[in-house]
Amino acid sequence: MPISSKYAILSNDKKTIVLPDDVQQWLIGADRFVVVMEHDELILKKTHVPRALDEIVKRDTPPISSDDLDALIHESRK
């Protein structure tokens, strides 16, 4: 992706930043971000939040095998 060189716009209430269209396209599929501020720079990085264990293993299912548990552990470390 090329570097965006268009302006982002800060809302009047100073709570929302409107990003250029190409940056918005880059954000598709992400809903959480790390924001780093350093001097006059603001860095926005996509994060990948692992699914909660409750989403992966349902309470009404039988216990999972050790191989499946190992696979879940490896998935969460990616």
PyRosetta script that sets phi, psi and omega in degrees:
from pyrosetta import init, pose_from_sequence

init()
pose = pose_from_sequence("MPISSKYAILSNDKKTIVLPDDVQQWLIGADRFVVVMEHDELILKKTHVPRALDEIVKRDTPPISSDDLDALIHESRK")
pose.set_psi(1, 131.6)
pose.set_omega(1, 177.5)
pose.set_phi(2, -67.9)
pose.set_psi(2, 157.0)
pose.set_omega(2, 177.3)
pose.set_phi(3, -70.6)
pose.set_psi(3, 132.9)
pose.set_omega(3, 178.5)
pose.set_phi(4, -80.0)
pose.set_psi(4, 133.1)
pose.set_omega(4, 179.6)
pose.set_phi(5, -122.5)
pose.set_psi(5, 22.4)
pose.set_omega(5, 177.4)
pose.set_phi(6, -95.6)
pose.set_psi(6, 162.5)
pose.set_omega(6, -179.2)
pose.set_phi(7, -81.3)
pose.set_psi(7, 142.4)
pose.set_omega(7, 165.9)
pose.set_phi(8, -93.5)
pose.set_psi(8, 155.5)
pose.set_omega(8, -175.2)
pose.set_phi(9, -120.8)
pose.set_psi(9, 130.8)
pose.set_omega(9, 177.4)
pose.set_phi(10, -90.2)
pose.set_psi(10, 132.9)
pose.set_omega(10, -179.3)
pose.set_phi(11, -67.8)
pose.set_psi(11, 164.6)
pose.set_omega(11, -179.5)
pose.set_phi(12, -60.8)
pose.set_psi(12, -35.2)
pose.set_omega(12, -179.6)
pose.set_phi(13, -82.8)
pose.set_psi(13, 0.7)
pose.set_omega(13, 177.0)
pose.set_phi(14, 64.1)
pose.set_psi(14, 23.7)
pose.set_omega(14, -178.0)
pose.set_phi(15, -112.4)
pose.set_psi(15, -11.1)
pose.set_omega(15, -175.2)
pose.set_phi(16, -133.6)
pose.set_psi(16, 136.9)
pose.set_omega(16, 174.1)
pose.set_phi(17, -112.1)
pose.set_psi(17, 124.2)
pose.set_omega(17, 176.2)
pose.set_phi(18, -91.5)
pose.set_psi(18, 119.3)
pose.set_omega(18, -175.5)
pose.set_phi(19, -94.1)
pose.set_psi(19, 154.5)
pose.set_omega(19, 176.7)
pose.set_phi(20, -59.4)
pose.set_psi(20, 155.2)
pose.set_omega(20, -176.8)
pose.set_phi(21, -55.3)
pose.set_psi(21, -42.3)
pose.set_omega(21, -178.1)
pose.set_phi(22, -66.8)
pose.set_psi(22, -31.7)
pose.set_omega(22, 176.5)
pose.set_phi(23, -71.9)
pose.set_psi(23, -39.7)
pose.set_omega(23, 177.2)
pose.set_phi(24, -60.6)
pose.set_psi(24, -38.7)
pose.set_omega(24, 177.4)
pose.set_phi(25, -63.6)
pose.set_psi(25, -38.7)
pose.set_omega(25, 179.5)
pose.set_phi(26, -64.4)
pose.set_psi(26, -28.7)
pose.set_omega(26, -176.7)
pose.set_phi(27, -82.3)
pose.set_psi(27, -9.4)
pose.set_omega(27, -177.6)
pose.set_phi(28, -56.6)
pose.set_psi(28, 131.7)
pose.set_omega(28, 179.0)
pose.set_phi(29, 92.0)
pose.set_psi(29, -9.6)
pose.set_omega(29, 178.4)
pose.set_phi(30, -110.2)
pose.set_psi(30, 142.7)
pose.set_omega(30, 177.9)
pose.set_phi(31, -131.6)
pose.set_psi(31, -0.2)
pose.set_omega(31, 177.1)
pose.set_phi(32, -135.1)
pose.set_psi(32, 145.4)
pose.set_omega(32, -174.6)
pose.set_phi(33, -142.5)
pose.set_psi(33, 153.7)
pose.set_omega(33, 170.2)
pose.set_phi(34, -100.2)
pose.set_psi(34, 131.8)
pose.set_omega(34, 179.1)
pose.set_phi(35, -114.8)
pose.set_psi(35, 123.6)
pose.set_omega(35, -179.5)
pose.set_phi(36, -116.5)
pose.set_psi(36, 127.7)
pose.set_omega(36, 176.3)
pose.set_phi(37, -112.8)
pose.set_psi(37, 129.6)
pose.set_omega(37, 177.7)
pose.set_phi(38, -146.3)
pose.set_psi(38, 115.7)
pose.set_omega(38, -176.9)
pose.set_phi(39, 54.5)
pose.set_psi(39, -117.5)
pose.set_omega(39, -179.4)
pose.set_phi(40, -102.7)
pose.set_psi(40, 19.0)
pose.set_omega(40, -179.7)
pose.set_phi(41, -107.6)
pose.set_psi(41, 145.5)
pose.set_omega(41, 173.3)
pose.set_phi(42, -128.5)
pose.set_psi(42, 119.2)
pose.set_omega(42, -177.8)
pose.set_phi(43, -111.2)
pose.set_psi(43, 130.2)
pose.set_omega(43, 179.5)
pose.set_phi(44, -115.0)
pose.set_psi(44, 119.9)
pose.set_omega(44, -180.0)
pose.set_phi(45, -121.3)
pose.set_psi(45, 135.9)
pose.set_omega(45, 174.0)
pose.set_phi(46, -68.1)
pose.set_psi(46, 144.1)
pose.set_omega(46, 173.3)
pose.set_phi(47, -119.2)
pose.set_psi(47, 155.2)
pose.set_omega(47, 178.2)
pose.set_phi(48, -118.9)
pose.set_psi(48, 105.3)
pose.set_omega(48, -176.7)
pose.set_phi(49, -87.9)
pose.set_psi(49, 122.2)
pose.set_omega(49, 178.2)
pose.set_phi(50, -63.6)
pose.set_psi(50, 147.8)
pose.set_omega(50, 177.9)
pose.set_phi(51, -63.4)
pose.set_psi(51, 145.7)
pose.set_omega(51, 177.4)
pose.set_phi(52, -66.0)
pose.set_psi(52, 146.9)
pose.set_omega(52, -179.1)
pose.set_phi(53, -57.1)
pose.set_psi(53, -35.0)
pose.set_omega(53, 178.4)
pose.set_phi(54, -61.9)
pose.set_psi(54, -30.6)
pose.set_omega(54, 177.9)
pose.set_phi(55, -74.2)
pose.set_psi(55, -32.6)
pose.set_omega(55, -176.1)
pose.set_phi(56, -80.6)
pose.set_psi(56, -43.6)
pose.set_omega(56, -176.3)
pose.set_phi(57, -115.5)
pose.set_psi(57, 116.7)
pose.set_omega(57, 178.7)
pose.set_phi(58, -86.0)
pose.set_psi(58, 145.7)
pose.set_omega(58, -177.0)
pose.set_phi(59, -66.5)
pose.set_psi(59, -26.7)
pose.set_omega(59, -176.9)
pose.set_phi(60, -89.0)
pose.set_psi(60, 8.3)
pose.set_omega(60, 178.2)
pose.set_phi(61, -100.9)
pose.set_psi(61, 155.3)
pose.set_omega(61, 178.3)
pose.set_phi(62, -67.5)
pose.set_psi(62, 161.6)
pose.set_omega(62, 179.2)
pose.set_phi(63, -56.6)
pose.set_psi(63, 146.7)
pose.set_omega(63, -178.6)
pose.set_phi(64, -86.1)
pose.set_psi(64, 157.6)
pose.set_omega(64, -179.4)
pose.set_phi(65, -72.2)
pose.set_psi(65, 163.1)
pose.set_omega(65, 179.4)
pose.set_phi(66, -65.7)
pose.set_psi(66, -31.4)
pose.set_omega(66, 176.6)
pose.set_phi(67, -65.9)
pose.set_psi(67, -43.2)
pose.set_omega(67, 177.9)
pose.set_phi(68, -65.9)
pose.set_psi(68, -39.2)
pose.set_omega(68, 177.9)
pose.set_phi(69, -63.0)
pose.set_psi(69, -42.4)
pose.set_omega(69, 177.6)
pose.set_phi(70, -60.6)
pose.set_psi(70, -41.6)
pose.set_omega(70, 178.4)
pose.set_phi(71, -63.9)
pose.set_psi(71, -40.0)
pose.set_omega(71, 177.9)
pose.set_phi(72, -64.4)
pose.set_psi(72, -39.4)
pose.set_omega(72, 178.9)
pose.set_phi(73, -64.3)
pose.set_psi(73, -43.9)
pose.set_omega(73, 178.6)
pose.set_phi(74, -64.4)
pose.set_psi(74, -38.3)
pose.set_omega(74, 178.7)
pose.set_phi(75, -63.5)
pose.set_psi(75, -40.3)
pose.set_omega(75, -177.2)
pose.set_phi(76, -71.1)
pose.set_psi(76, -20.2)
pose.set_omega(76, -178.7)
pose.set_phi(77, -88.7)
pose.set_psi(77, -5.7)
pose.set_omega(77, -178.7)
pose.set_phi(78, -70.4)
pose.dump_pdb("model.pdb")
